[in-house]
Amino acid sequence: MLIRLCQASVERVSLWRREGKRTEDMGWIRGLNGVESVELIKTTFNGSQNGDWLGQELAPLADILADAGLQGVAADLRAHLRRVR
């Protein structure tokens, strides 16, 4: 279930980017720019007892973020998934 939640979060960010959503709210900006999604993914990954498998399942989510124009958060996520394993 957590993998699906992470995927839904990233897909929502991608949708918001395609729609051109913007905000001046400093709390909400972390959601729009993918930071909150990456934190969710990192927390899910860090809590796993099977990091190799989960890392493989979560890695494609970084591609979705990168395709949405969020290369920085995507690179951060990729590095985290490699570093922690």
ABEGO torsion letter per residue (X at the ends): XAAAAAAAAAAAAAAAAAAGBBBABAAAAAAAAGAAAAAAAAAAAAABABAAAAAAAAAAAAAAAAAAGBAAAAAAAAAAAAAAX
